[in-house]
Amino acid sequence: MNDDSKYISLILVHVLIGFLIYAFKPLSKFYFFIAVIFFAGNIIVAPKSKKTIAVMTACAYFVGAEVLFRMTKGSIAYEASKYLVILFVLLGMFFKGISGRGYPYFIYLILLVPSIIIASLDLDVDANFRTNLAFVLSGPVCLGLGSLFFLDRKVKHKDIIEMLAYLSMPIITMAIYLMVFNPSIKDTIKNTASNYVSSGGFGPNQVSTILGLGVFTFTVRLLIKSPTIFLKLFNSFFLVLIAYRAIITFSRGGVVAAIITIIAFLVIFYAKALPKVKTKIISSVIVLIITMIVSWFISSSTTMGLIDKRYTNRDSLGREKQDLTTGRAELVFNELEGFIENPFLGIGASNTKYHREGRSVVTHNELTRLLSEHGILGVFILLILIFTPLSYRSTNRKNIFFYAFLAFWFATINHSAMRIAAPAFFYALALLDIEYEKRPIRRKRIVAKE
């Protein structure tokens, strides 16, 4: 079985899994444990030369499956996927070590510690301290350890494509589950607010983010790994399906993040391509634009035009909303007040949600959360996160996914903070050293004349 046949077979298997989980939800737990055993075992038994790709694909799979397991209650803990990503990269470190250039991320992890101490001094808050701390810090720790492992790690271009394929598979399962969970959006839509029913009864923000990530992975597949008409149509079909389900969540963050990520990728991909390849890229982009138009047309039709109003910031009656950010701006200013009031060490990890006049509201912006909860140390954390990859990029410019991966991280943490493992994982992937296959040079054989 060649790579394309294997890819098609695995996608279809994950389509089937989506139907089966909907028919019998407890299967989700079985699916979770089988996936854990398979990918952890694969890391352990893989030869040393394949350890990195084994770790990368294992992390990618659970990043793609995280929200599916949450909505179907398949995982053993809410933050299980983040814990597994951390476990997988620790296994990678055990077998492969880490780069000597990773010291900024050691400093980054150390800078997270004071906020835990500050938070522990405020135990009068009526909350589960350990759970809240894990919810807030599991994402940043996941990013730090992932960056330590993947920094300057050599992988081949084809390994990245394979990793993105594995990431897309559970996203397909989730899209199918959503399709059978809510086959007709017309029956549930009432206004232009984020729709929990079309999101599988789960948080639209997280569902939109993961589906948007799926839009990106299938876009890359369509542009780079769809050599035949059949594969173009196959990947376009799933691209339309995922894009449609992302749009009708009515949560704009994941869709906008996907668009920004795709644009960042296309600009670098086209700029780095050989002149004769650029024509093929343009034709593939035309196919991509058509699929996006089809996705939007279907979404607009099934929502009776309400999705158009949502993205033009109007309510169901067509009146323009005053707050484009749907309340997030207020949360941002509140978190900045926390920084101003406690500029040195901040208010402590997980305490931002209780700093809002007694209201327990989870942050949507990781940047302002870092400032509020970590104080001046949060400023140093942001400087490390921004300038370390840019510094690495100045000496290694081969990664055509660099800006796309960083764009996804930055766009996602500004609307969904670090609720899921995806932004942490993609930030770490931006630090890879990607090697490209060189085509063999054919030389004409010179025959000596007698």
C-alpha positions in Angstrom: 0.0 0.0 0.0 1.5 3.3 -1.0 1.4 6.5 1.1 -1.7 8.0 -0.7 -3.7 4.7 -0.3 -2.7 4.5 3.4 -3.8 8.1 3.9 -7.2 7.6 2.2 -7.8 4.4 4.2 -7.0 6.1 7.5 -9.2 9.1 6.8 -12.1 6.7 6.0 -11.5 4.7 9.2 -11.8 8.0 11.2 -15.0 8.8 9.3 -16.3 5.5 10.6 -15.1 6.2 14.1 -17.1 9.4 14.1 -20.3 7.5 13.3 -19.6 4.8 15.9 -18.9 7.3 18.7 -22.2 9.0 18.0 -24.0 5.7 18.0 -22.4 4.6 21.3 -20.6 7.3 23.1 -18.7 5.1 25.6 -16.6 3.9 22.6 -14.9 7.3 22.9 -13.1 6.1 26.1 -12.0 2.9 24.3 -10.8 5.0 21.4 -8.8 7.2 23.8 -7.0 4.3 25.5 -6.2 2.5 22.2 -4.7 5.8 20.8 -2.6 6.3 24.0 -1.3 2.7 23.9 -0.6 2.9 20.2 1.3 6.2 20.1 3.2 5.7 23.4 4.2 2.3 22.3 5.3 3.6 18.9 7.6 6.2 20.6 9.2 3.5 22.7 9.8 0.9 19.9 10.7 3.4 17.2 14.4 3.3 16.2 16.4 6.3 17.4 16.4 7.9 13.9 12.6 7.8 14.0 12.0 8.9 17.6 11.4 12.6 16.7 8.7 11.9 14.1 7.1 9.3 16.5 6.9 12.0 19.2 5.7 14.6 16.7 2.9 12.5 15.3 1.8 11.3 18.7 1.5 14.9 19.9 -0.2 15.9 16.7 -2.9 13.2 17.0 -3.9 14.2 20.5 -3.8 17.9 19.7 -6.3 17.1 17.0 -8.4 14.8 19.2 -8.4 17.0 22.3 -11.8 18.7 21.9 -13.4 15.5 20.5 -12.4 13.7 23.7 -13.7 16.6 25.8 -17.1 16.8 24.1 -17.6 13.0 24.2 -16.1 12.6 27.7 -13.6 10.1 26.3 -10.5 11.2 28.1 -9.6 10.4 31.7 -9.2 14.1 32.6 -10.2 17.4 31.0 -6.6 18.4 30.5 -5.5 14.8 29.4 -4.3 15.8 25.9 -2.0 18.4 27.3 -0.6 16.0 29.8 -0.1 13.4 27.1 1.8 16.0 24.9 4.0 16.7 27.9 4.5 12.9 28.5 5.4 12.3 24.8 8.0 15.1 24.7 9.5 14.0 28.0 9.8 10.5 26.4 11.4 12.2 23.4 13.9 14.0 25.7 14.7 10.7 27.5 15.6 9.1 24.2 17.0 12.0 22.2 18.0 14.7 24.7 17.5 18.5 24.0 19.2 21.2 22.1 21.9 23.2 23.9 20.2 26.3 22.5 17.1 25.7 24.6 18.2 27.7 27.6 15.6 30.5 27.0 12.8 28.0 27.6 14.4 26.8 30.8 14.3 30.4 32.0 10.7 30.6 30.7 9.6 27.6 32.8 11.4 28.9 35.9 9.6 32.3 35.5 6.2 30.5 35.7 7.0 29.3 39.3 6.5 32.5 41.3 2.9 32.8 40.2 2.2 29.4 41.7 3.6 30.6 45.1 1.5 33.8 44.9 -1.6 31.8 44.1 -1.0 29.4 47.0 -1.1 32.3 49.4 -4.6 33.1 48.4 -6.3 29.8 49.3 -9.4 31.5 50.7 -10.8 31.6 47.2 -13.7 29.2 46.9 -12.2 27.0 44.1 -10.3 23.8 43.5 -6.8 25.1 43.6 -5.1 22.2 42.0 -7.6 22.0 39.1 -7.5 25.7 38.4 -3.7 25.7 38.5 -3.6 22.8 36.1 -6.1 24.5 33.7 -4.0 27.7 33.6 -0.5 26.4 33.6 -0.7 23.1 31.7 -0.8 25.0 28.4 2.3 27.2 29.2 4.2 24.1 30.5 3.2 22.2 27.4 4.7 25.0 25.3 7.9 25.2 27.3 8.7 21.5 27.3 7.6 21.1 23.6 9.9 24.0 22.6 12.8 22.4 24.6 12.4 19.2 22.7 11.6 20.5 19.2 14.1 23.4 19.1 16.6 22.8 16.3 15.4 19.2 15.9 16.0 18.0 12.3 13.0 16.5 10.5 12.3 16.0 6.8 9.6 18.0 4.9 7.7 14.8 4.3 7.6 14.2 8.1 5.8 17.5 8.6 3.2 16.5 5.9 2.7 13.2 7.6 2.4 14.8 11.0 -0.3 17.2 9.7 -2.2 14.2 8.2 -2.2 12.5 11.6 -3.4 15.7 13.2 -6.3 16.0 10.7 -7.6 12.5 11.3 -9.3 13.0 14.7 -10.6 16.3 13.4 -12.4 14.4 10.6 -13.9 12.2 13.3 -15.1 15.2 15.2 -16.6 16.8 12.0 -18.5 13.6 11.3 -19.7 13.4 14.9 -20.9 17.0 14.7 -22.6 16.3 11.4 -24.7 13.5 12.9 -25.2 15.3 16.2 -26.6 18.3 14.5 -27.5 17.5 10.9 -29.7 20.6 10.4 -28.6 23.9 11.8 -31.9 25.5 10.8 -33.6 23.5 13.6 -31.4 25.0 16.4 -30.4 28.5 15.2 -32.1 31.4 17.0 -29.7 34.3 16.8 -26.1 35.2 15.8 -24.5 34.1 19.1 -22.1 31.2 19.3 -24.1 28.0 18.9 -23.5 25.2 21.4 -25.7 22.7 19.5 -23.9 23.0 16.2 -20.7 22.6 18.3 -21.7 19.2 19.7 -23.0 20.6 22.9 -19.5 21.8 23.8 -17.7 25.2 23.8 -18.0 26.8 20.3 -14.7 28.6 20.8 -12.7 25.4 21.2 -14.6 23.5 18.5 -14.1 26.4 16.1 -10.4 26.6 16.9 -9.8 22.9 16.2 -11.9 22.8 13.1 -10.0 25.9 11.8 -6.8 24.0 12.4 -8.3 21.2 10.3 -9.0 23.7 7.5 -5.3 24.6 7.6 -4.1 21.0 7.5 -6.4 20.1 4.5 -5.3 23.3 2.7 -1.7 22.2 3.0 -2.6 18.7 1.9 -4.5 20.1 -1.1 -1.5 22.3 -2.1 1.4 20.0 -1.5 0.2 16.4 -1.4 -2.7 16.0 -3.9 -1.0 14.9 -7.1 -4.1 13.4 -8.7 -7.6 14.7 -9.6 -9.1 12.1 -7.2 -7.0 13.3 -4.3 -7.8 16.9 -5.0 -11.5 16.2 -5.0 -11.1 13.9 -1.9 -9.3 16.5 0.1 -11.5 19.3 -1.2 -14.6 17.5 0.0 -13.3 17.2 3.6 -12.0 20.8 3.5 -15.5 22.0 2.6 -17.0 19.8 5.4 -14.7 21.0 8.1 -14.9 24.6 7.0 -18.7 24.5 7.0 -18.8 23.0 10.5 -16.3 25.6 11.7 -18.3 28.5 10.3 -21.7 27.4 11.7 -20.3 27.2 15.3 -20.8 31.0 15.0 -17.5 31.4 16.8 -15.3 33.6 14.6 -12.0 33.1 16.4 -11.1 29.7 15.0 -12.1 30.7 11.4 -10.2 33.9 11.5 -7.1 32.2 12.9 -7.3 29.6 10.1 -7.4 32.4 7.5 -4.5 34.2 9.0 -2.5 30.9 9.2 -3.3 29.9 5.6 -2.3 33.4 4.3 1.0 33.3 6.2 1.7 29.8 4.8 0.8 30.8 1.2 3.0 33.9 1.1 6.1 32.0 2.2 5.3 28.9 0.1 4.8 30.9 -3.0 7.9 33.1 -2.4 10.1 30.0 -1.9 8.8 28.0 -4.8 10.7 27.6 -8.1 9.2 29.6 -11.1 7.8 26.4 -12.8 6.1 25.4 -9.5 4.4 28.7 -9.0 2.0 28.0 -11.8 0.8 24.8 -10.1 0.5 26.7 -6.8 -1.7 29.3 -8.4 -4.0 26.6 -9.9 -4.2 24.9 -6.5 -5.0 28.2 -4.8 -7.9 28.7 -7.3 -9.3 25.3 -6.2 -8.8 26.4 -2.6 -10.7 29.6 -3.2 -13.6 27.8 -4.9 -13.9 25.3 -1.9 -14.0 28.3 0.5 -16.7 30.0 -1.5 -18.7 26.8 -1.6 -18.3 26.4 2.2 -19.5 29.9 2.8 -22.4 29.6 0.4 -23.6 26.4 2.1 -23.1 28.1 5.6 -25.0 31.2 4.5 -27.9 29.2 3.0 -28.3 26.8 5.9 -28.2 29.6 8.5 -30.7 31.7 6.5 -28.1 34.5 6.2 -27.5 34.8 10.0 -23.8 33.8 9.6 -23.3 36.8 7.2 -24.7 39.0 10.0 -22.4 37.4 12.5 -19.3 38.1 10.5 -20.4 41.7 9.8 -21.0 42.3 13.5 -24.8 42.5 13.4 -27.5 40.9 15.4 -30.3 38.7 14.0 -32.4 41.8 13.2 -29.5 43.3 11.2 -28.6 46.0 13.8 -24.9 46.7 14.2 -23.5 45.6 17.6 -21.6 48.2 19.5 -19.0 45.7 20.9 -17.1 43.8 18.1 -15.2 41.8 20.7 -18.4 40.3 22.4 -17.2 41.4 25.8 -13.6 40.4 25.5 -12.3 43.9 25.5 -13.7 44.4 29.0 -11.9 41.2 30.2 -8.6 42.5 28.6 -8.9 45.9 30.4 -9.7 44.1 33.7 -6.6 41.9 33.3 -4.5 45.0 32.6 -5.8 46.6 35.8 -4.6 43.5 37.6 -1.1 44.1 36.2 -1.2 47.8 37.2 -2.3 46.9 40.7 0.3 44.1 41.1 3.1 45.0 38.7 5.9 43.0 40.3 4.7 39.4 40.8 1.1 39.7 39.6 -2.0 38.4 41.2 -1.0 34.7 41.0 -1.7 31.8 38.6 -5.4 31.2 38.0 -6.5 34.2 40.0 -7.4 36.4 37.0 -10.9 34.8 36.8 -11.6 35.8 40.4 -10.4 39.4 39.9 -13.5 40.5 38.1 -15.8 41.9 40.9 -16.5 38.5 42.2 -17.4 37.0 38.8 -15.7 33.8 37.8 -14.9 34.4 34.1 -12.1 32.5 32.3 -9.7 34.6 30.3 -9.7 34.7 26.5 -6.4 36.4 26.0 -3.1 34.7 27.0 -1.0 37.9 26.6 -3.0 40.0 29.2 -3.4 36.9 31.4 0.4 36.6 31.6 0.8 40.3 32.6 -2.0 40.1 35.2 -1.0 36.8 36.8 2.8 37.1 36.5 3.4 40.8 36.7 6.8 42.0 35.4 7.8 38.4 35.0 5.0 38.1 32.4 6.8 40.8 30.4 10.0 38.7 30.4 8.0 35.6 29.4 6.5 37.4 26.4 9.9 38.7 25.3 11.2 35.1 25.4 8.3 33.7 23.5 8.4 36.4 20.8 12.2 36.9 20.3 13.5 33.4 20.7 11.9 31.9 17.6 12.7 35.1 15.6 16.3 34.8 16.7 16.3 31.1 15.7 14.8 32.1 12.3 17.6 34.5 11.6 20.1 31.6 11.5 17.7 29.0 10.0 15.3 30.1 7.3 14.4 26.8 5.8 11.1 26.1 7.6 8.4 27.3 5.2 5.8 26.7 7.9 7.6 29.0 10.4 5.3 32.0 10.1 2.2 29.9 9.6 2.8 28.0 12.9 3.6 31.2 14.8 0.6 32.9 13.3 -1.7 30.1 14.5 -0.2 30.4 18.0 -0.5 34.1 18.2 -4.0 34.3 16.7 -5.3 31.5 18.9 -3.9 32.8 22.2 -5.6 36.1 21.5 -9.1 34.7 21.3 -8.9 31.3 23.2 -5.9 31.8 25.5 -4.3 28.3 26.1 -7.5 26.4 26.7 -6.2 23.6 24.3 -2.8 22.2 23.5 -2.8 23.3 19.8 -1.2 26.8 20.1 1.5 25.4 22.4 2.3 22.5 20.0 2.4 24.7 16.9 4.6 27.3 18.6 7.1 24.5 19.3 6.8 23.2 15.7 8.0 26.6 14.5 11.4 25.8 16.0 12.1 22.7 13.9 14.9 22.5 11.4 13.3 21.1 8.3 15.3 19.3 5.7 14.1 19.1 2.1 14.7 16.2 -0.2 17.2 17.0 -3.0 16.4 15.7 -6.4 19.2 13.6 -7.9 21.3 15.4 -10.5 21.4 13.5 -13.8 24.6 13.9 -15.7 25.0 12.8 -19.3 27.5 10.1 -19.7 30.4 11.1 -21.9 31.6 8.3 -24.2 35.1 8.7 -25.5 35.6 8.4 -29.2 38.0 5.9 -30.5 
